[in-house]
């Protein structure tokens, strides 16, 4: 079901949107990771008749309610008007619907008969005993939730990590060494840049050329360490025409050469190849971007591009020691369309804005999920008892991660949405609301164990972003299972 859902979602994104973003595929596949549990719930409820279709029919109310709640919640991303979030919402909703449909109807068609494992009955009894033990600590759920809220409030000033490096797959030690080497060799970094815009790429290139004398003076004064500009690699057509016009005409060049050779033991015809080369250069067509060799074209293409139909030339600066001097020099030069940008603060603000938008819609999604659960369970009180341990697990997970790391990141937020979806399945299959006839207490434990193995492996990965996702989902799923199990007694008595 997970693979089927991911493939269907990718196909829809490819058809509906002009391009597929890597972040959409990554985050979207993470969000529909809850589909890993769907076939587990079905196969663990196969009865004596060994009929998979019958088992799928038994678990369908809980499975489809969990899917509908999460899908409806994630559909709230569609109204975000942010292209990345809209694509993410479409991917997640399509993936969840197709995955749930595959578990409900495609799985029984592909495997109509499944052997019932008698040893599962013994393990089911052990799961019931474990539930009895865990239920003794039900009072700790709201207590831990209150402590988590207090911990998050105390961490409010540094709750979120807005550094772009927190989302980099490269180890932090490697990034530090790379930065040190770049500074030692004067290589350009992404710390600051001058963005030059124009009606076309040629216009932007022409304007950026006017900045080269200013940047050379800044470098000589020590305000900047080095700079990289497309105009140093490919002059604009206008600049090339000026340089061609500066070449003397053939008659003028011949007269000047004759005068220069006066009194020297050289014949004028010996310089005929030079004169021919100057003549060809004077009348040669200008060198354009497409004329460059592949390696140079790649370098220029990274510095000169088109954004929203306008040309943009990036002049990257490194070793900026005096940003004020750079701003004053640009203002004095008055190059139209030139803007000095400190890249890291700007990217941090963009990242924070994207995260805040995702957080708002994630909270909206949780609200929509609660409404769908209340409708499916037929009672707001039942929904409240179901949602409380889930909310507690999310709060405690967020508090632990915020205090044990450099702050929460966008990856943690997306992973917590996945934890909410997993927790809904645990809660529904542990509840006694009659959604699943003869529900196995073992099923949520097995699903949580599978999640812990899969994401626990990621938590041990050498790549930082994989560790973030793995640690968040592993911790969150474990707490969600324990909290929903502990709170199930209260819901059973209601």
MOHUUR-V760173 format. One record per helix or strand of 2 or more residues. SS is the DSSP state (hx for helix, st for strand). FROM is the first residue (numbers start at 1). TO is the last residue. If there is no record, write none. Layout:
ss:SS from:FROM to:TO
ss:SS from:FROM to:TO
//
This chain:
ss:hx from:2 to:16
ss:hx from:22 to:44
ss:hx from:52 to:80
ss:hx from:83 to:110
ss:hx from:119 to:135
ss:hx from:139 to:154
ss:hx from:156 to:158
ss:hx from:164 to:167
ss:hx from:172 to:185
ss:st from:192 to:198
ss:hx from:201 to:209
ss:hx from:212 to:221
ss:st from:226 to:228
ss:hx from:230 to:233
ss:hx from:237 to:246
ss:hx from:250 to:261
ss:hx from:268 to:283
ss:hx from:289 to:291
ss:hx from:294 to:303
ss:st from:304 to:307
ss:st from:310 to:318
ss:hx from:323 to:333
ss:st from:338 to:342
ss:hx from:343 to:377
ss:hx from:380 to:404
ss:hx from:410 to:430
ss:hx from:442 to:459
ss:hx from:464 to:493
//
